[in-house]
Amino acid sequence: MGKEKMTKLEKQWVLYDVGNSAFVMLVSTIIPIYFKNMATASGISAANSTAYLSYAISISTILVALLGPVCGAAADNKGFKKPLFTAFMMIGVIACAAMGIPKTWLAFLVVFVIAKVGFSGSLIFYDSMLVDVTTDERMDEVSSHGYAWGYIGSCIPFVGSLILVLMSDRIGISAAMAMMLAFGITAIWWVAVTIPLLLNYKQNYYAETKVSVKETVVRLGNIFSELKANKKVLLFLISFFFYIDGVYTIIEMSTAYGKDVGIGDSSMLLALLLTQVVAFPCSILFGKLARRFESEKLILVCIGAYFLIALFALQLDTAWKFWFLATCVGVFQGAIQALSRSYYAKIIPKEKASEYFGVFDIFGKGASFLGTMLMGISTQLFHTSKAGVVMIAALFVLGFVTFCLQGRQAQKGAQTQSVNPAQQKLQTQNL
C-alpha cells in the first residue's frame, strides 16, 4: 500500500480471508481425494465419482446464487450485514466440523453441500464489507492482501491436517479419525480468526430506509433495470461469469482431475501446498502493480494466462507437470479474484454494495455451477475428465472477449462525459 500501513480494520477484514481460505484449501485438496476414495470403496467408477462431486458443488453454488441477491439486498439495511454474515459463516463452520461424521458417500456430499452454502453465502457480505473498511484508492491492494494472506495463512491448518492424514498410521490413529480431526482443525481455525472482524466491523454504507422482504425483491428488480442502463457493469458481470467459471472449477476440481489422470495423492497435496505459497507473494505483487497499471489490463493478463493453463492441463500425465501447473495457477489465482472483487467494488454504488454483490454472486456462483456441471456431464459422456477441460478453456476465451467489450464501453462512457460539459456550455450560450 505504498508507504501507508494497513489500518487495524483492514487487517481484521483480511483475517477472514485467512480463515475461510483454510476451508477452500480443504475443498480443493483433501476433500476430493477423501470423497473419491470413499466412492471407490462403494464400487463407483472414477469418472462417476468426479461427476457426482461436480454435481454436489453445482447444487451448492446454485443455492447460493438464488439466496445471494435477496440476502444481499436485506444486508443493505442498517445493522443487517454483520448478523447475516455471522449466520452464514457459522453454518459453514459447523458443517465443516461435521463432515467427518458421515460414513457413506451420499451422506458426506449432503453435509459438504451445506458447508459450501455457508461458506459461499458468507462471502456475499464479506466482499461487500470492502466498501466499509477501506477507500477506493486502497481497494485493489487491500483486496489483494486478503487473498494473499488467505493463501499463506491457510497453509497453517492445512499442514497440520496433512500431517494427520498422511501419517495417521505412524501417529497411531485411523484414517477416519485423522479426517475428523482435519475437519475440526479447519473449522476451529476458520471461526477463531474471524472473531476480530466480528468485534470491530461497523456498516458505514446502508439504505436510508428499512426495506421489507417484498421491497427487497422489488429493489432487486430495480438493480437489474439499472444494469441494463449501466453497460459497463453489465458487461463486466457477463465477462466475470465466463472467466471466473474456469477459475473456480480449476480450484475445486484440480485434485479430482489429477487423480483421474494418475497423479499420486501425496504428490498432488504437496503441489497444491506449493500453489498457496506461490500465490501469497504474487497476489501482493499484482496489488502493487495495480498502482502503476490499469486493473483492467491486469485482469486481461490473468484471463489469458488461465487459458494457457487450461490448454496445458489437457496433456497432464506426470507428477512434474502437475507441479508446474500448480505453480502457474498460484501466480494468477489470487490476482484474478482480488482484482475482480476490487474493480467491481469501485464501479458500483456504495450504498447498494450488498445488493450489487448479491448480483455479483449470481454471476460468480452461477458460473461455478455451469463449470462444474459441464465438467461432470462431459466427463460422463466422453469417459474422460479432459473433455471438461476443453469446455473450461473455451469459457476463458469468451470471458476475455467480453471483458474487452466492457473496456470499450467504459471508454465510450468517458468520452461522453468529457463532451457533455462543452455541449451544455454551448447550449447555455445559445439561450
C-alpha positions, 0 to 999 in steps of 0.5 A, spaced: 500 500 500 505 504 498 508 507 504 501 507 508 500 501 513 494 497 513 489 500 518 487 495 524 480 494 520 483 492 514 487 487 517 481 484 521 477 484 514 483 480 511 483 475 517 477 472 514 480 471 508 485 467 512 480 463 515 475 461 510 481 460 505 483 454 510 476 451 508 477 452 500 484 449 501 480 443 504 475 443 498 480 443 493 485 438 496 483 433 501 476 433 500 476 430 493 481 425 494 477 423 501 470 423 497 473 419 491 476 414 495 470 413 499 466 412 492 471 407 490 470 403 496 462 403 494 464 400 487 463 407 483 467 408 477 472 414 477 469 418 472 462 417 476 465 419 482 468 426 479 461 427 476 457 426 482 462 431 486 461 436 480 454 435 481 454 436 489 458 443 488 453 445 482 447 444 487 451 448 492 453 454 488 446 454 485 443 455 492 447 460 493 446 464 487 438 464 488 439 466 496 445 471 494 441 477 491 435 477 496 440 476 502 444 481 499 439 486 498 436 485 506 444 486 508 443 493 505 439 495 511 442 498 517 445 493 522 443 487 517 450 485 514 454 483 520 448 478 523 447 475 516 454 474 515 455 471 522 449 466 520 452 464 514 459 463 516 457 459 522 453 454 518 459 453 514 463 452 520 459 447 523 458 443 517 465 443 516 466 440 523 461 435 521 463 432 515 467 427 518 461 424 521 458 421 515 460 414 513 457 413 506 458 417 500 451 420 499 451 422 506 458 426 506 456 430 499 449 432 503 453 435 509 459 438 504 453 441 500 451 445 506 458 447 508 459 450 501 452 454 502 455 457 508 461 458 506 459 461 499 453 465 502 458 468 507 462 471 502 456 475 499 457 480 505 464 479 506 466 482 499 461 487 500 464 489 507 470 492 502 466 498 501 466 499 509 473 498 511 477 501 506 477 507 500 477 506 493 484 508 492 486 502 497 481 497 494 485 493 489 491 492 494 487 491 500 483 486 496 489 483 494 492 482 501 486 478 503 487 473 498 494 473 499 494 472 506 488 467 505 493 463 501 499 463 506 495 463 512 491 457 510 497 453 509 497 453 517 491 448 518 492 445 512 499 442 514 497 440 520 491 436 517 496 433 512 500 431 517 494 427 520 492 424 514 498 422 511 501 419 517 495 417 521 498 410 521 505 412 524 501 417 529 497 411 531 490 413 529 485 411 523 484 414 517 477 416 519 479 419 525 485 423 522 479 426 517 475 428 523 480 431 526 482 435 519 475 437 519 475 440 526 482 443 525 479 447 519 473 449 522 476 451 529 481 455 525 476 458 520 471 461 526 477 463 531 480 468 526 474 471 524 472 473 531 476 480 530 472 482 524 466 480 528 468 485 534 470 491 530 466 491 523 461 497 523 456 498 516 458 505 514 454 504 507 446 502 508 439 504 505 436 510 508 430 506 509 428 499 512 426 495 506 421 489 507 422 482 504 417 484 498 421 491 497 427 487 497 425 483 491 422 489 488 429 493 489 432 487 486 428 488 480 430 495 480 438 493 480 437 489 474 433 495 470 439 499 472 444 494 469 441 494 463 442 502 463 449 501 466 453 497 460 459 497 463 457 493 469 453 489 465 458 487 461 463 486 466 458 481 470 457 477 463 465 477 462 466 475 470 461 469 469 465 466 463 472 467 466 471 466 473 467 459 471 474 456 469 477 459 475 473 456 480 472 449 477 480 449 476 480 450 484 475 445 486 476 440 481 484 440 480 485 434 485 479 430 482 482 431 475 489 429 477 487 423 480 483 421 474 489 422 470 494 418 475 497 423 479 499 420 486 495 423 492 501 425 496 504 428 490 498 432 488 497 435 496 504 437 496 503 441 489 497 444 491 501 446 498 506 449 493 500 453 489 498 457 496 505 459 497 506 461 490 500 465 490 501 469 497 507 473 494 504 474 487 497 476 489 501 482 493 505 483 487 499 484 482 496 489 488 502 493 487 502 493 480 495 495 480 498 502 482 502 503 476 497 499 471 490 499 469 486 493 473 483 492 467 489 490 463 491 486 469 485 482 469 486 481 461 493 478 463 490 473 468 484 471 463 489 469 458 494 466 462 488 461 465 487 459 458 494 457 457 493 453 463 487 450 461 490 448 454 496 445 458 492 441 463 489 437 457 496 433 456 497 432 464 500 425 465 506 426 470 507 428 477 512 434 474 507 437 470 502 437 475 507 441 479 508 446 474 501 447 473 500 448 480 505 453 480 502 457 474 495 457 477 498 460 484 501 466 480 494 468 477 489 465 482 489 470 487 490 476 482 484 474 478 479 474 484 482 480 488 482 484 482 475 482 480 472 483 487 476 490 487 474 493 480 467 491 481 467 494 488 469 501 485 464 501 479 458 500 483 454 504 488 456 504 495 450 504 498 447 498 494 454 494 495 450 488 498 445 488 493 450 489 487 454 483 490 448 479 491 448 480 483 455 479 483 454 472 486 449 470 481 454 471 476 460 468 480 456 462 483 452 461 477 458 460 473 461 455 478 455 451 477 455 451 469 463 449 470 462 444 474 456 441 471 459 441 464 465 438 467 461 432 470 456 431 464 462 431 459 466 427 463 460 422 463 459 422 456 466 422 453 469 417 459 474 422 460 475 428 465 479 432 459 473 433 455 471 438 461 477 441 460 476 443 453 469 446 455 473 450 461 478 453 456 473 455 451 469 459 457 476 463 458 476 465 451 469 468 451 470 471 458 476 475 455 472 477 449 467 480 453 471 483 458 474 487 452 467 489 450 466 492 457 473 496 456 470 499 450 464 501 453 467 504 459 471 508 454 465 510 450 462 512 457 468 517 458 468 520 452 461 522 453 462 525 459 468 529 457 463 532 451 457 533 455 460 539 459 462 543 452 455 541 449 451 544 455 456 550 455 454 551 448 447 550 449 447 555 455 450 560 450 445 559 445 439 561 450 
